[in-house]
Amino acid sequence: MLRVRPVHFTSRPEKWEELLTALGVAKTVAQGPWREFDAGSGRLALHVTEPGSPDDGTTSFGVEVGDLAEFARRTGLSAEESGSTTAELITADHGESCRITGRDGFTFLADLGVREVNSTGSDPAVTVVGVWFTADPGAAAMTLQDIGARFRPVPDADETADFTAKNGGVLMVRPASGTPRAGLGFEYDGDLGTLRSRLAAAGLDVSETEEAFGRTLHLANPDAAGQGETGLTTTAPETSAAQHVPPTLWISQRLPQA
């Protein structure tokens, strides 16, 4: 089992819930500062944090697995050839977990998934996307293969790499300078015009761009409020969390697989 489940830290959970509800992502867990939302494919967790905290507006790359020990064993076996990945069973703040470390020093957690995605109330066309920004995209791609993600061919032949998880969600590798970091986005396997109208009707600030391989919607990021024009770039060095809070969240049109 492998499911995409990034964790997003925010001091504006109500605004995020409004956005996710309009997007068609259904809340399934609400326990103190921890909330979970099921998409048609993949899952997103929100962790409420204090305004101005270093993690406010940031995302942690993450996945869910069915058996932590078996996942660590298989990842280790896969990494014997590539040498680019380590998987270590740990006790995290929230319980038992597995910490994966890539060759670029980027770490993320695989947590135990205890239930299947329940799509009741969620839009089946919405997919959660976790993004790994790194100066070594080739090694990052090998790490995702080591954990069992499935390579998804994309039209362009640059340093980007896309992967799908067996139990839902997409993982992407994107080239970037500076310290490796995580990002968050969504894909939509449906009519973006209809989705744009739905989001606008919910009072959200939404725009659209036409790109080389499809259309993308951009939603105003609740966490960017009051942060000026600073947003996530793939070239600026990381000096503060605020510099990596994107001004918008993107929803890309899902392309047919090659």
ABEGO torsion letter per residue (X at the ends): XBBBBBBBBBABAAAAAAAAAAAGBBBABBBEABBBBBBABEBBBBBBBBBGBAABGBBBBBBBBABAAAAAAAAAAAAAAAGABBBBBBBBAAEBBBBBBBAAGBBBBBBBBABBBBABGBBAABBBBBBBBBABAAAAAAAAAAAGBBBBBBABABABBBBBBAAEEBBBBBBBBEBBBBBBBBBBBBBAAAAAAAAAAAGBBBBBBBBAAEBBBBBBBAAABGAEABBBBAABBBABAAAABBABBBBBBBBBBX
